[in-house]
Amino acid sequence: MARGTGGILVTGGGSFLGDYIARALLAEGIPVSLLAPPGAEDRLGQLARQARWSPADVWSPGSLRGKARGHEAVIHTIGSLIDDPARGASYEQLNLVSARNVANMCISDGVARLIFISGARAPWLKRGYIQSKRAAESYLRRSGLRTIIVRAPVLYTRDQDRTLFFRLATRLGGLPPMAWVGLGNAAPMAVEALARGVAQLALTGTYDNSIVYAEDLRRLARRARVHPEKASPGAQYSGFADAPDEDLPFGWTPGDEQP
């Protein structure tokens, strides 16, 4: 798509990943609309003024009706590394059902292109999480949409105090022999770089109907107009840990909007 035309709809407004991606898109001159849970305006901060936003619940198909109309593409960022079956938040519900509902929204609203933030397999991630993401990928491939699947690793912010294990995994992931066997794509990645890479995916049709990994995103991010720190949504997210048992807020989960 050309800069300044059409517009991109991003699910997960007011969340860690959704906000970074929205700002990276805006930095490229791409009009952005956000879907956010009801009452999330305070969490959007400046994005509430820089982008259009609408309240919606990705687990409620009725609330998505018509939200994607007029956009050139949708970027679906919502999911969770942690399940909570007691609350009805199974991996299937969190990662598959939300993706299915967003895909059906795209089809109903005439949007042919969907960028899906999936997950890269890694020893520190639960099997159920990866299985639910792969099930979502399979559904999207059968949907008839032009889908880009982004197999993202665990993410961190550049100013975040990370554990030694994850600092080493990030540093060593790009070096032989880990890079030769593909482990570099599982190494933790700066969310700023991922967001810039995803913004570049939105600008080009080269990767449609393909799977994109961290290495591809880093290469794409170098094309971005701005330095990563200038696209950062702010310090409010700087304290998130990236240990595997932490609930990284990729999007929101059912019930987050409740007190």
C-alpha positions as CSV (number, residue, x, y, z in Angstrom):
1,M,0.0,0.0,0.0
2,A,1.1,3.6,-0.6
3,R,1.9,5.8,2.4
4,G,-1.0,8.0,3.5
5,T,-3.7,5.9,1.7
6,G,-6.3,3.4,2.9
7,G,-5.4,2.9,6.5
8,I,-4.6,0.0,8.7
9,L,-6.8,-1.4,11.5
10,V,-4.8,-2.7,14.5
11,T,-6.4,-4.9,17.2
12,G,-5.1,-4.6,20.7
13,G,-5.2,-0.8,21.2
14,G,-4.1,0.2,24.6
15,S,-1.8,-2.9,24.9
16,F,1.9,-3.4,24.8
17,L,2.4,-4.7,21.3
18,G,-0.6,-3.0,19.7
19,D,0.5,0.4,20.7
20,Y,4.1,0.0,19.5
21,I,2.9,-1.2,16.1
22,A,0.4,1.6,15.8
23,R,3.1,4.2,16.5
24,A,5.5,2.6,14.0
25,L,2.7,2.7,11.4
26,L,2.0,6.4,12.1
27,A,5.8,7.2,11.8
28,E,5.6,5.8,8.3
29,G,2.7,8.1,7.4
30,I,0.1,5.3,7.5
31,P,-3.4,6.2,8.8
32,V,-4.2,4.0,11.8
33,S,-7.4,2.8,13.4
34,L,-7.4,0.9,16.7
35,L,-9.7,-1.6,18.2
36,A,-9.5,-1.3,22.0
37,P,-11.5,-2.8,24.9
38,P,-14.3,-0.6,26.3
39,G,-12.9,2.1,28.7
40,A,-9.3,1.8,27.3
41,E,-9.0,5.5,26.2
42,D,-6.8,6.4,29.2
43,R,-4.4,3.6,28.3
44,L,-4.1,4.8,24.7
45,G,-2.5,8.1,25.8
46,Q,-1.4,10.2,22.8
47,L,-2.6,7.5,20.4
48,A,-6.2,8.5,21.3
49,R,-5.5,11.8,19.5
50,Q,-3.2,10.5,16.8
51,A,-5.3,7.6,15.6
52,R,-9.0,6.7,15.3
53,W,-10.1,4.2,17.8
54,S,-13.3,2.2,18.5
55,P,-14.3,0.0,21.4
56,A,-14.6,-3.7,20.5
57,D,-14.2,-7.1,22.0
58,V,-12.5,-9.6,19.7
59,W,-14.2,-12.5,21.5
60,S,-17.6,-11.0,20.7
61,P,-18.2,-11.2,16.9
62,G,-21.1,-8.8,17.1
63,S,-18.9,-6.0,18.5
64,L,-16.6,-6.4,15.4
65,R,-19.3,-5.9,12.8
66,G,-18.3,-3.2,10.3
67,K,-15.1,-2.2,12.2
68,A,-12.7,-3.1,9.4
69,R,-14.7,-1.6,6.6
70,G,-12.7,0.8,4.4
71,H,-9.3,-0.3,5.6
72,E,-6.6,-1.8,3.4
73,A,-5.4,-4.3,6.0
74,V,-5.8,-5.5,9.6
75,I,-3.0,-6.3,12.0
76,H,-4.1,-8.7,14.7
77,T,-1.9,-8.4,17.8
78,I,-4.0,-10.0,20.5
79,G,-3.0,-13.2,22.3
80,S,-1.5,-14.4,25.5
81,L,1.4,-16.6,26.6
82,I,-0.5,-17.5,29.8
83,D,-3.8,-19.3,29.9
84,D,-6.4,-19.3,32.7
85,P,-8.9,-22.1,32.0
86,A,-10.8,-21.4,35.3
87,R,-11.8,-18.0,33.9
88,G,-12.6,-19.5,30.5
89,A,-9.3,-18.2,29.1
90,S,-7.9,-21.3,27.5
91,Y,-5.1,-21.0,24.9
92,E,-7.7,-21.9,22.3
93,Q,-10.0,-19.1,23.4
94,L,-7.2,-16.6,23.7
95,N,-5.3,-17.2,20.5
96,L,-7.4,-19.2,18.1
97,V,-10.9,-17.9,18.7
98,S,-9.8,-14.2,18.7
99,A,-7.9,-14.8,15.4
100,R,-10.9,-16.6,13.9
101,N,-13.3,-13.7,14.8
102,V,-10.9,-11.1,13.4
103,A,-10.6,-13.1,10.1
104,N,-14.4,-13.3,9.8
105,M,-14.6,-9.6,10.4
106,C,-12.1,-9.0,7.5
107,I,-14.2,-11.3,5.2
108,S,-17.5,-9.6,6.1
109,D,-16.1,-6.1,5.8
110,G,-14.3,-6.7,2.5
111,V,-10.7,-6.4,3.8
112,A,-8.5,-9.0,1.9
113,R,-5.3,-8.6,3.8
114,L,-4.5,-9.7,7.4
115,I,-1.2,-9.6,9.3
116,F,-1.3,-12.0,12.2
117,I,1.2,-11.9,15.1
118,S,1.9,-15.5,15.9
119,G,4.7,-17.0,18.0
120,A,8.0,-18.7,17.3
121,R,8.6,-22.0,18.9
122,A,11.1,-21.9,21.8
123,P,12.1,-24.2,24.7
124,W,10.8,-21.6,27.2
125,L,7.3,-21.4,25.8
126,K,4.4,-23.8,26.7
127,R,3.3,-26.3,24.1
128,G,-0.3,-25.2,24.4
129,Y,0.5,-21.7,23.5
130,I,2.3,-22.7,20.3
131,Q,-0.4,-25.3,19.4
132,S,-3.1,-22.6,19.6
133,K,-1.1,-20.2,17.5
134,R,-0.5,-22.9,14.8
135,A,-4.2,-23.7,14.9
136,A,-4.9,-20.0,14.3
137,E,-2.4,-20.0,11.4
138,S,-4.1,-23.0,9.8
139,Y,-7.5,-21.4,10.0
140,L,-6.2,-18.2,8.5
141,R,-4.5,-20.0,5.6
142,R,-7.9,-21.6,4.8
143,S,-9.8,-18.4,5.1
144,G,-9.0,-17.1,1.6
145,L,-7.4,-13.9,3.0
146,R,-4.0,-12.7,1.9
147,T,-2.3,-13.5,5.2
148,I,1.1,-12.7,6.6
149,I,2.0,-14.8,9.6
150,V,4.6,-13.2,11.9
151,R,6.2,-15.8,14.1
152,A,7.4,-13.4,16.8
153,P,9.7,-14.4,19.6
154,V,9.3,-13.2,23.2
155,L,9.6,-9.4,23.2
156,Y,11.3,-6.9,25.4
157,T,11.7,-3.1,25.5
158,R,15.1,-1.6,25.0
159,D,15.2,0.0,28.4
160,Q,14.0,-3.1,30.2
161,D,16.1,-4.8,32.9
162,R,16.2,-8.4,31.6
163,T,17.4,-11.6,33.3
164,L,20.9,-12.8,32.3
165,F,19.4,-15.9,30.6
166,F,17.4,-13.8,28.2
167,R,20.2,-11.3,27.6
168,L,22.4,-14.2,26.6
169,A,19.7,-15.7,24.4
170,T,19.3,-12.5,22.6
171,R,23.0,-11.9,22.0
172,L,23.9,-15.5,21.1
173,G,20.8,-16.1,18.9
174,G,22.3,-14.2,16.0
175,L,25.7,-16.0,16.1
176,P,26.8,-19.4,14.7
177,P,25.9,-22.1,15.4
178,M,22.6,-21.0,16.9
179,A,21.7,-18.9,13.9
180,W,22.6,-21.7,11.5
181,V,20.0,-24.0,13.0
182,G,17.2,-21.4,13.2
183,L,17.4,-20.7,16.9
184,G,18.1,-17.0,16.2
185,N,14.4,-16.6,15.3
186,A,13.4,-17.8,18.8
187,A,15.8,-15.4,20.6
188,P,14.1,-12.5,22.5
189,M,13.6,-9.5,20.3
190,A,13.2,-5.7,21.0
191,V,9.6,-4.8,20.5
192,E,10.6,-1.6,18.8
193,A,12.4,-3.5,16.0
194,L,9.4,-5.9,15.6
195,A,7.0,-3.0,15.4
196,R,9.0,-1.2,12.7
197,G,9.3,-4.5,10.8
198,V,5.6,-5.1,10.9
199,A,5.0,-1.5,9.7
200,Q,7.2,-2.3,6.7
201,L,5.2,-5.5,6.0
202,A,2.0,-3.3,5.9
203,L,3.7,-1.2,3.2
204,T,4.6,-4.0,0.8
205,G,2.8,-6.9,-0.7
206,T,6.0,-8.9,-1.1
207,Y,5.4,-11.1,1.9
208,D,1.6,-11.9,1.4
209,N,0.7,-15.5,2.0
210,S,4.0,-16.2,3.7
211,I,5.6,-16.8,7.2
212,V,7.9,-14.1,8.5
213,Y,10.5,-14.6,11.2
214,A,12.5,-12.3,13.5
215,E,15.4,-12.3,11.0
216,D,13.1,-11.0,8.3
217,L,11.7,-8.4,10.7
218,R,15.1,-7.1,11.6
219,R,16.0,-6.7,7.9
220,L,12.7,-4.9,7.2
221,A,13.1,-2.6,10.3
222,R,16.2,-1.1,8.8
223,R,14.0,0.5,6.1
224,A,12.0,2.5,8.7
225,R,12.0,6.2,8.6
226,V,12.6,6.8,12.4
227,H,15.0,5.6,15.0
228,P,13.3,3.0,17.2
229,E,13.2,5.1,20.4
230,K,11.2,7.8,18.6
231,A,8.5,5.3,17.8
232,S,8.2,4.2,21.4
233,P,4.9,4.7,23.0
234,G,6.4,5.7,26.3
235,A,7.8,4.6,29.6
236,Q,4.6,3.0,30.9
237,Y,5.6,-0.3,29.5
238,S,9.2,-0.4,30.5
239,G,8.8,-2.6,33.5
240,F,7.5,-5.8,31.9
241,A,9.6,-8.9,32.6
242,D,10.3,-11.4,29.8
243,A,10.7,-14.5,31.9
244,P,8.6,-17.3,30.4
245,D,6.2,-17.5,33.3
246,E,5.3,-13.8,33.1
247,D,2.1,-12.7,31.3
248,L,3.5,-10.5,28.5
249,P,0.7,-8.2,27.5
250,F,0.6,-8.8,23.7
251,G,-3.0,-7.8,23.7
252,W,-5.8,-7.9,26.2
253,T,-7.5,-11.0,27.5
254,P,-11.1,-11.6,28.3
255,G,-12.1,-9.7,31.4
256,D,-9.2,-7.2,31.4
257,E,-11.7,-4.3,31.0
258,Q,-13.3,-5.3,34.3
259,P,-12.2,-3.6,37.6
